[in-house]
Amino acid sequence: MNRKISVGMAVTIVILAMTVTFSITMLIAMRLFDSTVSSVKEKESMYNKVAEVDRYVRSNDYYTIDETVLYDRLTAGYLLGTGDKYARYYTANAYTELMNQQSGKVMGIGVELGMDQTGYARVTRVYEDSPAQEAGIVVGDYITAIDGTDVKSLSGVDAVQSRLQGEAGTIVNVTWLDSKAASRTTDLTHSGYTSTTVDYQMLDSVGYIKIRQFDGSTPSELDYAIRSLTTSGAQSLVFDLRDNGGGVLDDAISCIDLIAPEGTVAYAEDKNGNRTIIGSSDDESKVELPIVCLVNGNTASAAELFAVSLRTMNGARLVGTTTMGKGTIQSSPQRLSDGSAVSITVAKLICGDGSCFDGTGLSVDVERALSAEETTNFYDYTPEDDPQIQRAVSAAQQLSGTTTLGGVNEAASSAAASEEADSAATEPENASSEETASSTEAEAGGEAASSAE
């Protein structure tokens, strides 16, 4: 039996509903207001403190203040105060230089460099048809001065990189020592050349692939290297990721997709714990050969993801030493109104299996550090006699069941003995630049790096 509701009762119900809705809305609004006011008060307190310091310093400091430097340092200090160790501030000049590098407007002279115990920049690679090659600079030479500035006075490889760069057609004066310790000086004109991120060769039955960093050209270079080595009869593969500081994460994931079977490669996890898939692989081009990844303390970020993905998805073994442990994702530099820019950490990098190497690094399956003597001789080694490469080759051969023809196992045994005799090993300063091109004008911290010029 239907009951009719009187008009008065209906009006009463509507009024009650409106009252409850209004009360809830007001309660939420008040809490939001209180939170906003509290935030405003905190910001006001912070700005007042800065203003107080500014008034005191301007009234009493003996030295003249450089306003540009002051503002740059204030911004850099703010990022430092956030506790984000990968946050970075680019001055207006540094950001312009970064954009010019990425667009190809600014270029180097066609060399890769590493700093050793001499304090000078040792040439570890010279690109074909580059200004450096045309000038007669070869691997093993030492760059000692740039435009009259002693390299020893510069703060690492990044600073040397910056000094060697310039727009196409501009000139840089370079002084270097050749293999006979003879000093040579010449003007080099910046011009275009082709650089690569992947080198490869056969070491007995093992295909050896060196990946310096991950960028837009790496996937195609890596695909070609794998196909060439497989055609040449490689029974296993060694990926040398030592001193690979990462590069472009998307390109590293594309490289993993060339090798790994179908599966999720990585997630991005925000500060609230929400995860988003940022990479996966399919079965179209997976590699069936046994795999070894050679890593060290300078293997970081995207390079660590590459190594751990091949270990979990392809059964690869890791040889070398524990990796850096940089498992976070940074934003692209955000340009500010004055032409400067900032980059901050926006997410944590989570591996496809749910693990994360941030802060801990990747432990290796076969430990092989460099002894003190080996570290000193690091830049003199070739793939044929590098003790860490030989240990990785030996591990790859064990996985594939092949034997050596050139005494690699003997060398590996000798290397292992050296390790036992000298366990206090250090990594050479040769880390590839993390995720972007570097600049000496950047005020936030960045890692010293081996760099391509």
URGI-V22389 format. One record per helix or strand of 3 or more residues. SS is the DSSP state (A for helix, B for strand). FROM is the first residue (numbers start at 1). TO is the last residue. Records with the same first field share a line. If there is no record, write none. Layout:
SS->FROM-TO / FROM-TO
This chain:
A->7-60 / 67-81 / 92-103 / 131-135 / 151-153 / 157-164 / 218-231 / 249-259 / 302-314 / 372-376 / 378-380 / 387-400 / 408-421
B->88-90 / 111-115 / 121-126 / 142-146 / 171-177 / 183-189 / 198-203 / 206-211 / 236-240 / 263-269 / 275-281 / 290-295 / 317-320 / 328-330 / 341-343 / 345-351 / 450-452
